[in-house]
Amino acid sequence: MNKGFEKTYHELEATHWWFVSRRALLKDLVCRAAPDRQSAILEIGCSGGPFLLQLRDCGYSRLTGIDISPRGHRALPRKKS
């Protein structure tokens, strides 16, 4: 992927209405499907991890994200000790 486009994508992912709305909808679906906050959740194509952060803020702790983009991996938050 073009590095300039990828950088812009990660910036837009944080604030653009489409991404914000999609994360809110998905969070609601996950909370209904997996109400146990100890459920293991895998996000495939997690980009920089904004959805995983949102789930972590809701109390989920067994979160894993994978993405093909090395830049996305660098943007992922690391596991808290």
C-alpha positions as CSV (number, residue, x, y, z in Angstrom):
1,M,0.0,0.0,0.0
2,N,1.2,3.5,-0.7
3,K,2.7,4.9,2.5
4,G,1.2,8.3,2.1
5,F,-2.3,6.8,1.6
6,E,-1.8,4.5,4.5
7,K,-0.8,7.4,6.8
8,T,-3.8,9.4,5.8
9,Y,-6.1,6.3,6.3
10,H,-4.9,5.8,9.8
11,E,-5.5,9.5,10.6
12,L,-9.0,9.4,9.1
13,E,-9.8,6.2,10.9
14,A,-9.7,8.0,14.2
15,T,-12.2,10.8,13.5
16,H,-14.1,10.2,10.2
17,W,-17.8,9.7,10.7
18,W,-17.8,6.4,8.8
19,F,-15.2,4.7,11.0
20,V,-16.6,6.2,14.2
21,S,-20.1,5.0,13.4
22,R,-18.9,1.6,12.3
23,R,-17.0,1.1,15.6
24,A,-20.0,2.2,17.6
25,L,-22.2,-0.3,15.8
26,L,-19.7,-3.1,16.1
27,K,-19.1,-2.4,19.8
28,D,-22.9,-2.7,20.4
29,L,-23.0,-6.0,18.5
30,V,-19.9,-7.4,20.4
31,C,-21.3,-6.4,23.8
32,R,-24.6,-8.2,23.0
33,A,-22.9,-11.3,21.5
34,A,-20.2,-11.6,24.1
35,P,-21.4,-10.0,27.3
36,D,-18.8,-11.8,29.4
37,R,-15.9,-9.4,29.5
38,Q,-13.5,-12.3,29.7
39,S,-14.5,-13.5,26.2
40,A,-11.5,-13.9,23.8
41,I,-11.9,-11.5,20.8
42,L,-9.9,-11.6,17.6
43,E,-10.1,-8.7,15.2
44,I,-8.8,-9.6,11.8
45,G,-7.8,-6.5,9.8
46,C,-7.5,-4.3,12.9
47,S,-5.4,-1.6,11.3
48,G,-4.0,0.6,14.1
49,G,-6.4,-0.9,16.7
50,P,-9.0,1.8,17.5
51,F,-11.7,-0.7,17.8
52,L,-9.7,-2.9,20.1
53,L,-9.0,0.2,22.3
54,Q,-12.7,0.9,22.4
55,L,-13.4,-2.7,23.6
56,R,-10.6,-2.5,26.1
57,D,-12.2,0.7,27.5
58,C,-15.5,-1.3,27.9
59,G,-13.7,-3.9,30.1
60,Y,-12.7,-6.6,27.6
61,S,-9.2,-7.8,28.3
62,R,-8.6,-10.8,26.1
63,L,-8.1,-8.9,22.8
64,T,-6.0,-9.8,19.9
65,G,-5.6,-8.0,16.6
66,I,-3.9,-8.9,13.4
67,D,-3.3,-6.8,10.3
68,I,-1.2,-7.3,7.1
69,S,0.1,-3.7,7.3
70,P,3.4,-3.3,9.2
71,R,2.4,0.4,9.8
72,G,-0.8,-0.8,11.4
73,H,1.1,-3.1,13.7
74,R,3.3,-0.3,14.8
75,A,0.2,1.8,15.7
76,L,-1.3,-1.0,17.8
77,P,-1.4,-0.4,21.5
78,R,0.8,-2.9,23.4
79,K,-0.6,-5.2,26.1
80,K,-0.8,-3.5,29.5
81,S,0.8,-5.4,32.3
